[in-house]
Amino acid sequence: TFFPVNSAGGVSVGSFSRNEITERNESVNVFLSSTHVINSDVNFSWILGAQAESFNYTSFGGSSQDFTNPFVGDLRIFGNAEAANESPGLFRQQQRKSAGYTVLNAELFGQVYLEATGRYELPSTLSSPVFYPSASAGWVFTNNLQSNAISFGKLRASYGEVGIEPVPYANLTTFGAFDRSSSWGDGLNAATYGNPYARSSRAGNPDLQPERVREFEIGGDFRFFNDLVNLGATYYSRTTKGALLAIDLAPSTGFGDVWRNAGEISNKGLEIDAGIRLVKSRGLEWRIDANFSQNRNIVESLSGVQSIFLNGFTGTSSRVVEGEPFGTLWGGKWARDNGGNFVLDENGFPTVAAEEGILGDPNPQWRGGIGTNLSYKGITFSAQFETFQGASMWAGTQGVLNYFGISQESANEFTTTEELRTVDGRTVAAGTLVRGNVQDFGAGNVLLDSEWYTGIGGGFGPVGEQYVVDGSWTKLREVSVGYEIPTSLIEKAKLTSASVSLTGRNLFIWSPFDGNDPETNLTGASRGRGLDYFNNPGMGSYMLTVRLGF
């Protein structure tokens, strides 16, 4: 990236940066497999394998600011700045893993299916090897059942364990050319001033184990009336033991934090999918399919830690809190009495609680979808709706717009019909033209004016509770229309097939959330969730597809 001298903004003094990234992944897999048929009722197969993997990552580069020679032209190199304005950098990371595994499958009497697996591995991020087992069983009970009502039926159950490794080098206290700075004044760029080695602010933990996930599920798949109706249902129970979390340490330890197997998290849920073929006759086919899922997530233990920050801001954040769902929203709250009522000041306004706490749950109570597929003589139509219900979301954008007085809420103008008090103790007479809103917190109407929105009622105030709102949504996720051109119309062009389709995604949204798309999240696909702070809206798209076969 190059900005010559006299560029706009903060790079007017000239800026050059360059970063070269090299990533190399190597994998070796060796396995033996065999199938054995005992008789017409019993057969089994097995796989025995070994695996070795290596991951290498290097990032090398830096930046120069405030050019000493402003006339660099195409000579874009490091060194065209004083040492304090140079920041070269080198980062290397290497991981290795070796593993052995086995898979055993068996089929009994054409209706019972069994599978067992085991994997023994040693990653470089751990000091000792780990073993992950799994097993599953299925029974197609309709193979010997003559029934017009049930055309297919299968019962299934499974258990499995998987692991999530620690981040590289979390089991070691590392040393390197770390920058140094204090709370006051400029920092010292270590790479510029001779690469002085220092100890990392993160302590190593040689006792780390993988984050182990154990899951048990049972379910069934069914089809009725010659496959006219299908139904699938699954119940699962998933427990995460030793969840890997970065735990803050007291400054007196000489470290800032340390990775630990600090959490236990449980998930229990139900998933259902169903479909029905409404019409299948004379070239016309019409299906409707739907799905429903519900998950209950609880952080069972945090090893005595009250909460752990995931993502967000110091005012409102997504956290891991013991006894609460993962990613729960946390921040400043209003003070309340034992009955849940606001503790008011002498002007009739709520007061700030002494401690922060839980503001809401960003996880949905349930989610689902319904779609339809219709085809008739080469013409196809499909549509899909999705819904996400019962989740809370922090409307940070709304809070900031209120603070600056540029939201619809804070821009409201009206003439008072009664005498009103303000948060700073002023009295506004009836018949006064004001800007703001009227609200009753429990002691009569009060005026929410600029003093409220730039103070405890705004987005930069000490309370985030008033901006935690319903983040539910329903979307028209996709609509597609297509046409398969008859062969008689394309054979002269020497085509064997031809089709055209038009598809639209994320076309409409229905939501009580007043802002951008509540499906988006400030920190993207991260552990933190339910955060809105000037997020970009979800992307809508249209796609025209033409397929030709020769």
Helices and strands as residue ranges (DSSP letters): E 2-3, G 9-11, E 15-37, E 42-65, G 83-85, E 89-108, E 112-123, E 130-140, E 150-164, E 175-176, E 198-199, E 202-203, E 211-224, E 229-248, G 251-253, E 257-281, E 284-301, E 307-312, E 316-321, E 328-331, E 357-360, E 366-376, E 379-389, E 392-395, H 396-404, E 413-415, E 420-421, E 427-428, E 433-435, E 437-440, E 445-448, H 450-453, G 465-467, E 468-470, E 473-484, H 487-490, G 491-493, E 497-510, E 531-532, E 541-549
